[in-house]
Amino acid sequence: MLPLFEAKMIHLYDTRWATYEPDGSIRPITEDEKAAYLLPIPRYWLTEADVDASWGSRKPTGPYFAWRGIARTSDVRTAIGTVMPAAIPGGGNFDMVLGCDRNELPGFAAVFSSFVFDFVARQKLSNMHLQFSVAKQLPMVMPEQLGSLALPLDRPLRAWVALRVDRLNGWIPDTDQRAQVRAELDALMFHGYGLTRPEVSYVMDTFPIVKRKDEAAYGNYRTKDLILSAYDAMAEAKSSGRTYQQPWPQEVHT
């Protein structure tokens, strides 16, 4: 039997966003459950024969990227997707699937999950659906464009991105560290799209729900502050030629 994943069960860098209870209700998975690497329980299970008959040659055979079909510009985030395991996406609101070389998945996830990509998606959407026909029209910064930034890192750029995406997908239990790792990826994408620091500040201010939640929890717009700190550190590394150093004490280990 194969689990049927629904859109409401995933979020950015997270295939363990929500789980079903035996009574059919759905609830968020707690941080303690994620830290214990507990898996979500789907509402439905499918036989492999039914899946093969339905998908045919399109059946996912390994990790792939999928995003929520329902995408409202008034929500906390609009473009919400993640790298999925070899599970089956189901439901009319979760049928946009992109398969690509496994080595390219982390980079694609980092771009799609970034605030700058979300900002662009919000300008494009005219309804509540992020269809594949719309998604493929959105400007996606390519790996070679990121490579042309000449940002001095402690490892090749693809490996640098993959390390952080993999750790987020594997669930870093410390919420502060998760925020910092995501801020680094967002800062890299802002550089990749060529935004200036004032433009970064402007884009972040167009996400009022993120700001409101941060101010309620931390007393300031933490997400924006972290991204700007990482953005500045990357800008300094580019101008000086010195290897980029995180602007906070935590380190990402292999």
LINCOR-V536682 format. One record per pair of residues at least 12 apart in sequence whose C-alpha atoms are under 8 Angstrom apart, sorted by the first residue. I is the first residue (numbers start at 0). GAP is how many residues later the second one is. Records with the same first field share a line. If there is no record, write none. Layout:
I->GAP / GAP
This chain:
0->44 / 45 / 46 / 47
1->43 / 44 / 45 / 46 / 85 / 86
2->39 / 41 / 42 / 43 / 84 / 85
3->38 / 39 / 40 / 41 / 42 / 83 / 84 / 85 / 86
4->37 / 82 / 83 / 84 / 85
5->36 / 83 / 84 / 85 / 87 / 88
6->60 / 61 / 62 / 82 / 83 / 84 / 86 / 87
7->60
8->31
9->71 / 72
10->69 / 70 / 71
11->68 / 69 / 70 / 101
12->68 / 69 / 70 / 96 / 100 / 152 / 155 / 156
13->68 / 69 / 154 / 155 / 157
14->67 / 68 / 69 / 154
15->13 / 18 / 23 / 24
16->12 / 23
17->22
18->21 / 22 / 23
19->20 / 21 / 22 / 23
20->20
23->19
30->142
31->141
33->137 / 139
34->136 / 137 / 138
59->26 / 27 / 28 / 39
60->25
61->23 / 24
62->20 / 21 / 22 / 23 / 39
63->19 / 20 / 21 / 22 / 33 / 34 / 35 / 36 / 38 / 41
64->16 / 17 / 18 / 19 / 32 / 33 / 34 / 40 / 44
65->15 / 16 / 17 / 18 / 28 / 29 / 30 / 31 / 32
66->12 / 13 / 14 / 15 / 27 / 29 / 30
67->12 / 13 / 25 / 26 / 27 / 28 / 62
68->23 / 24 / 25 / 26 / 27 / 60 / 61 / 62
69->23 / 24 / 58 / 59 / 60
70->57 / 58 / 59
71->55 / 56 / 57
72->49 / 52 / 55
74->134
75->131 / 132 / 133 / 134
76->41 / 130
77->40 / 43 / 44
78->33 / 34 / 38 / 39 / 42 / 51
79->32 / 33
80->28 / 31 / 32
81->27 / 31
82->22 / 23 / 26 / 86
95->35 / 36
105->55 / 56 / 59 / 60
106->36 / 51 / 54 / 55
108->56
109->51 / 55 / 75 / 76 / 79
110->29 / 30 / 78
111->28
113->71 / 72 / 75
114->71 / 88 / 89
115->70 / 73 / 74 / 77 / 87
116->22 / 23
118->84 / 87
119->18 / 19
120->14 / 17
123->14
140->51 / 52
142->15
144->47
145->46
148->42 / 43 / 89
149->88
150->83 / 86 / 87 / 90 / 92 / 93
151->85 / 86 / 89 / 90 / 91 / 92
152->90 / 91
153->89 / 90
160->24
162->91
163->17 / 18 / 21 / 88
167->13
176->73
178->44 / 47
179->46
182->40 / 43 / 44 / 47
183->43 / 46 / 47
185->41
186->40 / 41 / 43 / 44 / 47
187->43 / 46
189->41
190->40
196->31 / 34
199->28
200->23 / 27
203->20
209->13
210->12
228->18
229->16 / 17
232->12 / 13 / 14
